Amino acid sequence: MTSTDLRSLDSDIGILIVGHGSRNALAVKEFASFITSLKQFLPDVPIGYGYLEFARPIISEALDSLREQGVKKVIAIPLMLFAAGHAKNDIPAVLNAYSLESGLEINYGRELGITNNMVGASGERVLDAINSSKAHPLSDTLLVVVGRGSSDPDANSNVSKITRLLLEGIGFGWGETVFSGVSFPLVEPGLRHLIKLGFGRIVVFPYFLFSGVLVSRIRKQTSRVALDHPEIEFLNAKYLGNHNLVLETVIERIREVVDGDNSMNCSLCKYRANLLGFEHEVGSPQKSHHHHVEGVSEGCTLCEDECTSECELIDHDHDHDHDHDHDHDHDRIPYPRSDHPLGPVTLRF
């Protein structure tokens, strides 16, 4: 599949890329840069982007802009790594409401998901980190993949699958998965458990698309553990970013919508299947929980760049300014493991 296959799209079709949004200035800049790169693949197709929260344009503004360009049909792609609450509920609820009000036809595509391209992009980021140091062999190296964390167990399990594919593909001594929020184990307690395995080197890979508050939090918590264990070499791999293989995955998702082959895998969806521990969420209504923060952009002055371990160790802990990015799921059904001792305190009701 190539981008040239899509250049023959009807002139009244446009593309909408939906992002989460962030208060972090670098994250917003990186997202916009990603869209610019995508437009180079599809120079003749109107492409807009909108955020669910914390940045502008919001989704409805982006759709307004596409309509002003003469677009009659929209292919909307959630730029999300996995399908959790945002991709399954929040974004489609906003799109459905807009379509009903305006009459605009909107076809919704899949999240990025697990593909050979996404694993390949991840592998390159991890190998770049490994190649920066030759002090330890792979057999003495522990890979730790950090996911965002969600109240959706299917999405969390996909992060573990990425970990396993990288572990076997590259040949680490061991591999584990931790999370930056909502789920467990969190980064710092997870790392403190993992150092007991006795590896001389630990590679921490944030499985994130862009920078942001949570990536900075990962760096900070890794630095805390590293300071307490100078005998272990800690390497910070870069997040995915504007990787060409990620861009190709977005093109694939657009192609699926064009071909009518964009069905989601619902076999483990907590809203459709009686998943162990989540039976009470089957049939929950599809609605957005983000109306109150659409377009809100109270930027963090400390986050013009990715926070390094040095600046984050200064006692200006600004995580409290960003709890909305997200250690809780607004007024959703409470996460059944909210009292887990290795999970975030902010989930405890």
Secondary structure, DSSP 8 states (H G I E B T S, - for coil): --GGGGTTS-TTEEEEEEE---S-HHHHHHHHHHHHHHHHHSTTS-EEEEESSSSSSBHHHHHHHHHHTT--EEEEEE--SS-SHIIIIIHHHHHHHHHHHH--EEEE-----S-HHHHHHHHHHHHHHHHT--SS-GGGEEEEEEE---S-HHHHHHHHHHHHHHIIIII-SEEEEEESSSSSSBHHHHHHHHGGG--SEEEEEE--SS-SHHHHHHHHHHHHHHHH-TTSEEEE-----S-HHHHHHHHHHHHHHHHT------TT-TTTS--TT-GGGTT-----S-GGGTT-----TT-SS---HHHHTSS---GGGGTTTTSS-TTS---TTTT-TTS-GGG--
